[in-house]
Amino acid sequence: AGPAVPEEIRRAADEFESVFLSEMLAPMFEGLQTDGLGGGGMGEEIFRPMLVERYAESITRSGGVGIADSIIRELMRMQET
């Protein structure tokens, strides 16, 4: 199974994957128009990026897309040398 992964490396890799996913998800929400009760306006402009970040964090916590695992492998390899 290999050596245990230090918590700092796991946390850094997960944070990187979340930031990456957030940047990839953000354009999907830019073109959405919301109107009506509780939708749209300045409030949504302010809070939409936070919602996208939470989506990205949720995807990462659910196993992500493999970016964090690749980063961990590389960081562990770099520590061995």
TASULJO-V526716 format. One record per backbone hydrogen bond with DSSP energy under -0.5 kcal/mol. CO is the residue of the C=O (numbers start at 1). NH is the residue of the N-H. If there is no record, write none. Layout:
co=[CO;CO]
nh=[NH;NH]
This chain:
co=[4;6;7;8;9;10;11;12;13;14;15;16;17;18;19;20;21;22;23;25;25;26;26;27;29;32;36;40;41;42;43;44;47;48;49;50;51;52;53;54;55;56;57;58;59;60;66;67;68;69;70;71;72;73;74;75;76;77]
nh=[6;10;11;12;13;14;15;16;17;18;19;20;21;22;23;24;25;26;27;28;29;29;30;31;32;34;39;44;45;46;47;48;51;52;53;54;55;56;57;58;59;60;61;62;64;63;70;71;72;73;74;75;76;77;78;79;80;81]
